[in-house]
Amino acid sequence: MKTAKEILIEELNEDMHPEKVEDVIFWALEYYVKHRRKGTWGEAIAYAIVERIKEAESLGDLSKQDKKKN
């Protein structure tokens, strides 16, 4: 039997859905953070992942803007 981690990685690698799997996972994590009882480990972990993704994307956007200026 496949574990959740293996299935998620497989889905990410196959990329065979009309929406990007990573986007759906991100949206699910955001929803979980907003609607889960505060102070739980699940909420804390989801929040940390969401914030890490947002930070990385904003840094990526800034580096793209720098390249356009040059």
HTML snippet that shows the backbone in 3Dmol.js (N, CA, C, O; Angstrom):
<script src="https://3Dmol.org/build/3Dmol-min.js"></script>
<div id="view" style="width:600px;height:400px;position:relative"></div>
<script>
const pdb = `
ATOM      1  N   MET A   1       0.844  -1.188   0.000  1.00  0.00           N
ATOM      2  CA  MET A   1       0.000   0.000   0.000  1.00  0.00           C
ATOM      3  C   MET A   1       0.880   1.239   0.000  1.00  0.00           C
ATOM      4  O   MET A   1       1.856   1.315   0.746  1.00  0.00           O
ATOM      5  N   LYS A   2       0.535   2.206  -0.834  1.00  0.00           N
ATOM      6  CA  LYS A   2       1.319   3.433  -0.930  1.00  0.00           C
ATOM      7  C   LYS A   2       0.999   4.363   0.219  1.00  0.00           C
ATOM      8  O   LYS A   2      -0.139   4.434   0.685  1.00  0.00           O
ATOM      9  N   THR A   3       2.010   5.070   0.666  1.00  0.00           N
ATOM     10  CA  THR A   3       1.780   6.060   1.715  1.00  0.00           C
ATOM     11  C   THR A   3       1.324   7.368   1.091  1.00  0.00           C
ATOM     12  O   THR A   3       1.463   7.581  -0.113  1.00  0.00           O
ATOM     13  N   ALA A   4       0.778   8.239   1.929  1.00  0.00           N
ATOM     14  CA  ALA A   4       0.312   9.539   1.441  1.00  0.00           C
ATOM     15  C   ALA A   4       1.460  10.301   0.784  1.00  0.00           C
ATOM     16  O   ALA A   4       1.277  10.929  -0.259  1.00  0.00           O
ATOM     17  N   LYS A   5       2.629  10.245   1.388  1.00  0.00           N
ATOM     18  CA  LYS A   5       3.792  10.957   0.838  1.00  0.00           C
ATOM     19  C   LYS A   5       4.126  10.447  -0.570  1.00  0.00           C
ATOM     20  O   LYS A   5       4.364  11.242  -1.479  1.00  0.00           O
ATOM     21  N   GLU A   6       4.141   9.130  -0.745  1.00  0.00           N
ATOM     22  CA  GLU A   6       4.451   8.563  -2.057  1.00  0.00           C
ATOM     23  C   GLU A   6       3.420   8.975  -3.100  1.00  0.00           C
ATOM     24  O   GLU A   6       3.773   9.304  -4.233  1.00  0.00           O
ATOM     25  N   ILE A   7       2.154   8.957  -2.718  1.00  0.00           N
ATOM     26  CA  ILE A   7       1.090   9.329  -3.652  1.00  0.00           C
ATOM     27  C   ILE A   7       1.185  10.804  -4.020  1.00  0.00           C
ATOM     28  O   ILE A   7       1.039  11.160  -5.189  1.00  0.00           O
ATOM     29  N   LEU A   8       1.427  11.663  -3.035  1.00  0.00           N
ATOM     30  CA  LEU A   8       1.560  13.091  -3.323  1.00  0.00           C
ATOM     31  C   LEU A   8       2.730  13.353  -4.267  1.00  0.00           C
ATOM     32  O   LEU A   8       2.603  14.130  -5.214  1.00  0.00           O
ATOM     33  N   ILE A   9       3.856  12.715  -4.014  1.00  0.00           N
ATOM     34  CA  ILE A   9       5.028  12.896  -4.882  1.00  0.00           C
ATOM     35  C   ILE A   9       4.722  12.397  -6.293  1.00  0.00           C
ATOM     36  O   ILE A   9       5.082  13.041  -7.279  1.00  0.00           O
ATOM     37  N   GLU A  10       4.062  11.259  -6.382  1.00  0.00           N
ATOM     38  CA  GLU A  10       3.681  10.707  -7.687  1.00  0.00           C
ATOM     39  C   GLU A  10       2.760  11.677  -8.436  1.00  0.00           C
ATOM     40  O   GLU A  10       2.965  11.943  -9.620  1.00  0.00           O
ATOM     41  N   GLU A  11       1.754  12.199  -7.746  1.00  0.00           N
ATOM     42  CA  GLU A  11       0.832  13.147  -8.364  1.00  0.00           C
ATOM     43  C   GLU A  11       1.551  14.411  -8.823  1.00  0.00           C
ATOM     44  O   GLU A  11       1.272  14.935  -9.902  1.00  0.00           O
ATOM     45  N   LEU A  12       2.471  14.893  -8.006  1.00  0.00           N
ATOM     46  CA  LEU A  12       3.240  16.085  -8.381  1.00  0.00           C
ATOM     47  C   LEU A  12       4.088  15.821  -9.626  1.00  0.00           C
ATOM     48  O   LEU A  12       4.172  16.669 -10.515  1.00  0.00           O
ATOM     49  N   ASN A  13       4.708  14.659  -9.686  1.00  0.00           N
ATOM     50  CA  ASN A  13       5.566  14.314 -10.820  1.00  0.00           C
ATOM     51  C   ASN A  13       4.779  14.046 -12.097  1.00  0.00           C
ATOM     52  O   ASN A  13       5.226  14.411 -13.184  1.00  0.00           O
ATOM     53  N   GLU A  14       3.612  13.411 -11.980  1.00  0.00           N
ATOM     54  CA  GLU A  14       2.817  13.086 -13.164  1.00  0.00           C
ATOM     55  C   GLU A  14       2.199  14.315 -13.803  1.00  0.00           C
ATOM     56  O   GLU A  14       2.125  14.406 -15.028  1.00  0.00           O
ATOM     57  N   ASP A  15       1.754  15.263 -12.987  1.00  0.00           N
ATOM     58  CA  ASP A  15       1.191  16.522 -13.481  1.00  0.00           C
ATOM     59  C   ASP A  15       0.136  16.293 -14.569  1.00  0.00           C
ATOM     60  O   ASP A  15       0.226  16.852 -15.662  1.00  0.00           O
ATOM     61  N   MET A  16      -0.864  15.463 -14.253  1.00  0.00           N
ATOM     62  CA  MET A  16      -1.868  15.093 -15.253  1.00  0.00           C
ATOM     63  C   MET A  16      -3.252  15.644 -14.951  1.00  0.00           C
ATOM     64  O   MET A  16      -4.240  15.109 -15.454  1.00  0.00           O
ATOM     65  N   HIS A  17      -3.355  16.687 -14.155  1.00  0.00           N
ATOM     66  CA  HIS A  17      -4.651  17.238 -13.779  1.00  0.00           C
ATOM     67  C   HIS A  17      -4.839  18.622 -14.394  1.00  0.00           C
ATOM     68  O   HIS A  17      -3.858  19.279 -14.741  1.00  0.00           O
ATOM     69  N   PRO A  18      -6.085  19.072 -14.533  1.00  0.00           N
ATOM     70  CA  PRO A  18      -6.325  20.390 -15.115  1.00  0.00           C
ATOM     71  C   PRO A  18      -5.780  21.537 -14.254  1.00  0.00           C
ATOM     72  O   PRO A  18      -5.479  22.610 -14.777  1.00  0.00           O
ATOM     73  N   GLU A  19      -5.655  21.322 -12.958  1.00  0.00           N
ATOM     74  CA  GLU A  19      -5.029  22.296 -12.060  1.00  0.00           C
ATOM     75  C   GLU A  19      -3.693  21.725 -11.614  1.00  0.00           C
ATOM     76  O   GLU A  19      -3.537  20.508 -11.507  1.00  0.00           O
ATOM     77  N   LYS A  20      -2.738  22.591 -11.356  1.00  0.00           N
ATOM     78  CA  LYS A  20      -1.455  22.113 -10.843  1.00  0.00           C
ATOM     79  C   LYS A  20      -1.663  21.537  -9.450  1.00  0.00           C
ATOM     80  O   LYS A  20      -2.299  22.161  -8.600  1.00  0.00           O
ATOM     81  N   VAL A  21      -1.131  20.356  -9.222  1.00  0.00           N
ATOM     82  CA  VAL A  21      -1.294  19.675  -7.941  1.00  0.00           C
ATOM     83  C   VAL A  21      -0.708  20.517  -6.813  1.00  0.00           C
ATOM     84  O   VAL A  21      -1.286  20.591  -5.729  1.00  0.00           O
ATOM     85  N   GLU A  22       0.435  21.149  -7.062  1.00  0.00           N
ATOM     86  CA  GLU A  22       1.047  21.978  -6.008  1.00  0.00           C
ATOM     87  C   GLU A  22       0.148  23.151  -5.622  1.00  0.00           C
ATOM     88  O   GLU A  22       0.128  23.561  -4.461  1.00  0.00           O
ATOM     89  N   ASP A  23      -0.596  23.694  -6.593  1.00  0.00           N
ATOM     90  CA  ASP A  23      -1.536  24.776  -6.282  1.00  0.00           C
ATOM     91  C   ASP A  23      -2.677  24.269  -5.405  1.00  0.00           C
ATOM     92  O   ASP A  23      -3.071  24.927  -4.442  1.00  0.00           O
ATOM     93  N   VAL A  24      -3.203  23.097  -5.744  1.00  0.00           N
ATOM     94  CA  VAL A  24      -4.310  22.529  -4.972  1.00  0.00           C
ATOM     95  C   VAL A  24      -3.863  22.232  -3.545  1.00  0.00           C
ATOM     96  O   VAL A  24      -4.602  22.491  -2.595  1.00  0.00           O
ATOM     97  N   ILE A  25      -2.662  21.692  -3.391  1.00  0.00           N
ATOM     98  CA  ILE A  25      -2.133  21.416  -2.047  1.00  0.00           C
ATOM     99  C   ILE A  25      -1.972  22.718  -1.274  1.00  0.00           C
ATOM    100  O   ILE A  25      -2.321  22.785  -0.095  1.00  0.00           O
ATOM    101  N   PHE A  26      -1.448  23.750  -1.925  1.00  0.00           N
ATOM    102  CA  PHE A  26      -1.272  25.049  -1.275  1.00  0.00           C
ATOM    103  C   PHE A  26      -2.619  25.622  -0.831  1.00  0.00           C
ATOM    104  O   PHE A  26      -2.753  26.105   0.293  1.00  0.00           O
ATOM    105  N   TRP A  27      -3.616  25.567  -1.720  1.00  0.00           N
ATOM    106  CA  TRP A  27      -4.944  26.093  -1.375  1.00  0.00           C
ATOM    107  C   TRP A  27      -5.541  25.319  -0.197  1.00  0.00           C
ATOM    108  O   TRP A  27      -6.164  25.906   0.688  1.00  0.00           O
ATOM    109  N   ALA A  28      -5.346  24.010  -0.194  1.00  0.00           N
ATOM    110  CA  ALA A  28      -5.862  23.187   0.903  1.00  0.00           C
ATOM    111  C   ALA A  28      -5.178  23.559   2.219  1.00  0.00           C
ATOM    112  O   ALA A  28      -5.835  23.638   3.257  1.00  0.00           O
ATOM    113  N   LEU A  29      -3.883  23.783   2.182  1.00  0.00           N
ATOM    114  CA  LEU A  29      -3.165  24.187   3.385  1.00  0.00           C
ATOM    115  C   LEU A  29      -3.641  25.554   3.874  1.00  0.00           C
ATOM    116  O   LEU A  29      -3.840  25.755   5.072  1.00  0.00           O
ATOM    117  N   GLU A  30      -3.823  26.490   2.945  1.00  0.00           N
ATOM    118  CA  GLU A  30      -4.326  27.816   3.324  1.00  0.00           C
ATOM    119  C   GLU A  30      -5.702  27.708   3.979  1.00  0.00           C
ATOM    120  O   GLU A  30      -5.963  28.341   5.002  1.00  0.00           O
ATOM    121  N   TYR A  31      -6.570  26.908   3.384  1.00  0.00           N
ATOM    122  CA  TYR A  31      -7.914  26.722   3.932  1.00  0.00           C
ATOM    123  C   TYR A  31      -7.831  26.110   5.329  1.00  0.00           C
ATOM    124  O   TYR A  31      -8.541  26.533   6.241  1.00  0.00           O
ATOM    125  N   TYR A  32      -6.983  25.137   5.488  1.00  0.00           N
ATOM    126  CA  TYR A  32      -6.807  24.456   6.771  1.00  0.00           C
ATOM    127  C   TYR A  32      -6.357  25.448   7.843  1.00  0.00           C
ATOM    128  O   TYR A  32      -6.862  25.427   8.966  1.00  0.00           O
ATOM    129  N   VAL A  33      -5.410  26.312   7.495  1.00  0.00           N
ATOM    130  CA  VAL A  33      -4.915  27.309   8.447  1.00  0.00           C
ATOM    131  C   VAL A  33      -6.048  28.237   8.876  1.00  0.00           C
ATOM    132  O   VAL A  33      -6.162  28.576  10.054  1.00  0.00           O
ATOM    133  N   LYS A  34      -6.879  28.643   7.932  1.00  0.00           N
ATOM    134  CA  LYS A  34      -7.944  29.607   8.226  1.00  0.00           C
ATOM    135  C   LYS A  34      -9.113  28.999   8.992  1.00  0.00           C
ATOM    136  O   LYS A  34      -9.804  29.716   9.716  1.00  0.00           O
ATOM    137  N   HIS A  35      -9.352  27.697   8.852  1.00  0.00           N
ATOM    138  CA  HIS A  35     -10.553  27.092   9.415  1.00  0.00           C
ATOM    139  C   HIS A  35     -10.289  26.056  10.506  1.00  0.00           C
ATOM    140  O   HIS A  35     -11.233  25.478  11.045  1.00  0.00           O
ATOM    141  N   ARG A  36      -9.063  25.823  10.827  1.00  0.00           N
ATOM    142  CA  ARG A  36      -8.718  24.828  11.851  1.00  0.00           C
ATOM    143  C   ARG A  36      -8.610  25.517  13.204  1.00  0.00           C
ATOM    144  O   ARG A  36      -8.276  26.699  13.292  1.00  0.00           O
ATOM    145  N   ARG A  37      -8.893  24.768  14.238  1.00  0.00           N
ATOM    146  CA  ARG A  37      -8.763  25.308  15.591  1.00  0.00           C
ATOM    147  C   ARG A  37      -7.319  25.756  15.815  1.00  0.00           C
ATOM    148  O   ARG A  37      -6.380  24.985  15.617  1.00  0.00           O
ATOM    149  N   LYS A  38      -7.163  26.987  16.223  1.00  0.00           N
ATOM    150  CA  LYS A  38      -5.836  27.569  16.430  1.00  0.00           C
ATOM    151  C   LYS A  38      -5.108  26.863  17.564  1.00  0.00           C
ATOM    152  O   LYS A  38      -5.721  26.385  18.519  1.00  0.00           O
ATOM    153  N   GLY A  39      -3.789  26.808  17.436  1.00  0.00           N
ATOM    154  CA  GLY A  39      -2.975  26.246  18.494  1.00  0.00           C
ATOM    155  C   GLY A  39      -2.709  24.754  18.379  1.00  0.00           C
ATOM    156  O   GLY A  39      -2.090  24.165  19.265  1.00  0.00           O
ATOM    157  N   THR A  40      -3.172  24.132  17.291  1.00  0.00           N
ATOM    158  CA  THR A  40      -2.900  22.708  17.102  1.00  0.00           C
ATOM    159  C   THR A  40      -1.609  22.539  16.301  1.00  0.00           C
ATOM    160  O   THR A  40      -1.178  23.458  15.605  1.00  0.00           O
ATOM    161  N   TRP A  41      -1.006  21.374  16.404  1.00  0.00           N
ATOM    162  CA  TRP A  41       0.204  21.111  15.620  1.00  0.00           C
ATOM    163  C   TRP A  41      -0.088  21.169  14.127  1.00  0.00           C
ATOM    164  O   TRP A  41       0.712  21.701  13.356  1.00  0.00           O
ATOM    165  N   GLY A  42      -1.221  20.629  13.720  1.00  0.00           N
ATOM    166  CA  GLY A  42      -1.572  20.654  12.300  1.00  0.00           C
ATOM    167  C   GLY A  42      -1.673  22.063  11.762  1.00  0.00           C
ATOM    168  O   GLY A  42      -1.178  22.356  10.674  1.00  0.00           O
ATOM    169  N   GLU A  43      -2.313  22.939  12.522  1.00  0.00           N
ATOM    170  CA  GLU A  43      -2.449  24.334  12.108  1.00  0.00           C
ATOM    171  C   GLU A  43      -1.084  25.011  12.055  1.00  0.00           C
ATOM    172  O   GLU A  43      -0.808  25.776  11.131  1.00  0.00           O
ATOM    173  N   ALA A  44      -0.231  24.737  13.034  1.00  0.00           N
ATOM    174  CA  ALA A  44       1.097  25.348  13.071  1.00  0.00           C
ATOM    175  C   ALA A  44       1.964  24.892  11.901  1.00  0.00           C
ATOM    176  O   ALA A  44       2.666  25.698  11.290  1.00  0.00           O
ATOM    177  N   ILE A  45       1.913  23.617  11.599  1.00  0.00           N
ATOM    178  CA  ILE A  45       2.709  23.077  10.488  1.00  0.00           C
ATOM    179  C   ILE A  45       2.192  23.608   9.159  1.00  0.00           C
ATOM    180  O   ILE A  45       2.983  24.023   8.311  1.00  0.00           O
ATOM    181  N   ALA A  46       0.874  23.600   8.966  1.00  0.00           N
ATOM    182  CA  ALA A  46       0.299  24.124   7.726  1.00  0.00           C
ATOM    183  C   ALA A  46       0.649  25.595   7.552  1.00  0.00           C
ATOM    184  O   ALA A  46       0.996  26.030   6.454  1.00  0.00           O
ATOM    185  N   TYR A  47       0.558  26.359   8.635  1.00  0.00           N
ATOM    186  CA  TYR A  47       0.885  27.785   8.587  1.00  0.00           C
ATOM    187  C   TYR A  47       2.353  27.974   8.184  1.00  0.00           C
ATOM    188  O   TYR A  47       2.660  28.812   7.336  1.00  0.00           O
ATOM    189  N   ALA A  48       3.246  27.206   8.785  1.00  0.00           N
ATOM    190  CA  ALA A  48       4.672  27.333   8.476  1.00  0.00           C
ATOM    191  C   ALA A  48       4.952  27.022   7.003  1.00  0.00           C
ATOM    192  O   ALA A  48       5.751  27.706   6.363  1.00  0.00           O
ATOM    193  N   ILE A  49       4.299  26.000   6.473  1.00  0.00           N
ATOM    194  CA  ILE A  49       4.496  25.640   5.063  1.00  0.00           C
ATOM    195  C   ILE A  49       3.963  26.732   4.153  1.00  0.00           C
ATOM    196  O   ILE A  49       4.632  27.120   3.195  1.00  0.00           O
ATOM    197  N   VAL A  50       2.770  27.231   4.438  1.00  0.00           N
ATOM    198  CA  VAL A  50       2.160  28.292   3.626  1.00  0.00           C
ATOM    199  C   VAL A  50       3.054  29.533   3.628  1.00  0.00           C
ATOM    200  O   VAL A  50       3.311  30.115   2.574  1.00  0.00           O
ATOM    201  N   GLU A  51       3.522  29.933   4.793  1.00  0.00           N
ATOM    202  CA  GLU A  51       4.370  31.123   4.876  1.00  0.00           C
ATOM    203  C   GLU A  51       5.694  30.922   4.149  1.00  0.00           C
ATOM    204  O   GLU A  51       6.197  31.838   3.499  1.00  0.00           O
ATOM    205  N   ARG A  52       6.251  29.736   4.259  1.00  0.00           N
ATOM    206  CA  ARG A  52       7.516  29.432   3.567  1.00  0.00           C
ATOM    207  C   ARG A  52       7.339  29.518   2.051  1.00  0.00           C
ATOM    208  O   ARG A  52       8.204  30.045   1.351  1.00  0.00           O
ATOM    209  N   ILE A  53       6.224  29.003   1.550  1.00  0.00           N
ATOM    210  CA  ILE A  53       5.940  29.061   0.112  1.00  0.00           C
ATOM    211  C   ILE A  53       5.746  30.509  -0.332  1.00  0.00           C
ATOM    212  O   ILE A  53       6.299  30.926  -1.349  1.00  0.00           O
ATOM    213  N   LYS A  54       4.965  31.274   0.425  1.00  0.00           N
ATOM    214  CA  LYS A  54       4.729  32.681   0.072  1.00  0.00           C
ATOM    215  C   LYS A  54       6.035  33.460   0.041  1.00  0.00           C
ATOM    216  O   LYS A  54       6.266  34.256  -0.869  1.00  0.00           O
ATOM    217  N   GLU A  55       6.887  33.233   1.031  1.00  0.00           N
ATOM    218  CA  GLU A  55       8.177  33.937   1.079  1.00  0.00           C
ATOM    219  C   GLU A  55       9.051  33.565  -0.113  1.00  0.00           C
ATOM    220  O   GLU A  55       9.647  34.435  -0.748  1.00  0.00           O
ATOM    221  N   ALA A  56       9.125  32.286  -0.412  1.00  0.00           N
ATOM    222  CA  ALA A  56       9.943  31.828  -1.537  1.00  0.00           C
ATOM    223  C   ALA A  56       9.423  32.383  -2.857  1.00  0.00           C
ATOM    224  O   ALA A  56      10.208  32.779  -3.719  1.00  0.00           O
ATOM    225  N   GLU A  57       8.100  32.414  -3.018  1.00  0.00           N
ATOM    226  CA  GLU A  57       7.527  32.952  -4.249  1.00  0.00           C
ATOM    227  C   GLU A  57       7.776  34.448  -4.370  1.00  0.00           C
ATOM    228  O   GLU A  57       8.043  34.942  -5.466  1.00  0.00           O
ATOM    229  N   SER A  58       7.694  35.175  -3.261  1.00  0.00           N
ATOM    230  CA  SER A  58       7.942  36.618  -3.333  1.00  0.00           C
ATOM    231  C   SER A  58       9.405  36.895  -3.639  1.00  0.00           C
ATOM    232  O   SER A  58       9.710  37.841  -4.366  1.00  0.00           O
ATOM    233  N   LEU A  59      10.308  36.101  -3.105  1.00  0.00           N
ATOM    234  CA  LEU A  59      11.727  36.266  -3.426  1.00  0.00           C
ATOM    235  C   LEU A  59      11.988  35.909  -4.878  1.00  0.00           C
ATOM    236  O   LEU A  59      12.798  36.554  -5.543  1.00  0.00           O
ATOM    237  N   GLY A  60      11.307  34.887  -5.372  1.00  0.00           N
ATOM    238  CA  GLY A  60      11.435  34.508  -6.777  1.00  0.00           C
ATOM    239  C   GLY A  60      10.931  35.600  -7.686  1.00  0.00           C
ATOM    240  O   GLY A  60      11.549  35.884  -8.712  1.00  0.00           O
ATOM    241  N   ASP A  61       9.818  36.221  -7.332  1.00  0.00           N
ATOM    242  CA  ASP A  61       9.270  37.315  -8.126  1.00  0.00           C
ATOM    243  C   ASP A  61      10.236  38.491  -8.147  1.00  0.00           C
ATOM    244  O   ASP A  61      10.410  39.126  -9.187  1.00  0.00           O
ATOM    245  N   LEU A  62      10.862  38.788  -7.022  1.00  0.00           N
ATOM    246  CA  LEU A  62      11.821  39.885  -6.964  1.00  0.00           C
ATOM    247  C   LEU A  62      13.029  39.603  -7.841  1.00  0.00           C
ATOM    248  O   LEU A  62      13.517  40.505  -8.522  1.00  0.00           O
ATOM    249  N   SER A  63      13.527  38.354  -7.840  1.00  0.00           N
ATOM    250  CA  SER A  63      14.695  38.030  -8.655  1.00  0.00           C
ATOM    251  C   SER A  63      14.357  38.120 -10.140  1.00  0.00           C
ATOM    252  O   SER A  63      15.207  38.492 -10.949  1.00  0.00           O
ATOM    253  N   LYS A  64      13.111  37.778 -10.505  1.00  0.00           N
ATOM    254  CA  LYS A  64      12.688  37.904 -11.902  1.00  0.00           C
ATOM    255  C   LYS A  64      12.646  39.372 -12.320  1.00  0.00           C
ATOM    256  O   LYS A  64      13.029  39.712 -13.439  1.00  0.00           O
ATOM    257  N   GLN A  65      12.176  40.254 -11.411  1.00  0.00           N
ATOM    258  CA  GLN A  65      12.106  41.670 -11.695  1.00  0.00           C
ATOM    259  C   GLN A  65      13.506  42.248 -11.872  1.00  0.00           C
ATOM    260  O   GLN A  65      13.725  43.088 -12.744  1.00  0.00           O
ATOM    261  N   ASP A  66      14.452  41.803 -11.052  1.00  0.00           N
ATOM    262  CA  ASP A  66      15.837  42.263 -11.175  1.00  0.00           C
ATOM    263  C   ASP A  66      16.422  41.888 -12.533  1.00  0.00           C
ATOM    264  O   ASP A  66      17.149  42.681 -13.131  1.00  0.00           O
ATOM    265  N   LYS A  67      16.113  40.687 -13.026  1.00  0.00           N
ATOM    266  CA  LYS A  67      16.627  40.239 -14.308  1.00  0.00           C
ATOM    267  C   LYS A  67      16.051  41.089 -15.440  1.00  0.00           C
ATOM    268  O   LYS A  67      16.754  41.379 -16.409  1.00  0.00           O
ATOM    269  N   LYS A  68      14.777  41.494 -15.331  1.00  0.00           N
ATOM    270  CA  LYS A  68      14.152  42.311 -16.361  1.00  0.00           C
ATOM    271  C   LYS A  68      14.787  43.695 -16.437  1.00  0.00           C
ATOM    272  O   LYS A  68      14.873  44.283 -17.515  1.00  0.00           O
ATOM    273  N   LYS A  69      15.236  44.220 -15.288  1.00  0.00           N
ATOM    274  CA  LYS A  69      15.854  45.546 -15.261  1.00  0.00           C
ATOM    275  C   LYS A  69      17.198  45.561 -15.959  1.00  0.00           C
ATOM    276  O   LYS A  69      17.597  46.575 -16.530  1.00  0.00           O
ATOM    277  N   ASN A  70      17.908  44.421 -15.913  1.00  0.00           N
ATOM    278  CA  ASN A  70      19.263  44.370 -16.482  1.00  0.00           C
ATOM    279  C   ASN A  70      19.219  44.112 -17.923  1.00  0.00           C
ATOM    280  O   ASN A  70      20.264  44.036 -18.568  1.00  0.00           O
TER     281      ASN A  70
END
`;
const viewer = $3Dmol.createViewer("view");
viewer.addModel(pdb, "pdb");
viewer.setStyle({}, {cartoon: {color: "spectrum"}});
viewer.zoomTo();
viewer.render();
</script>
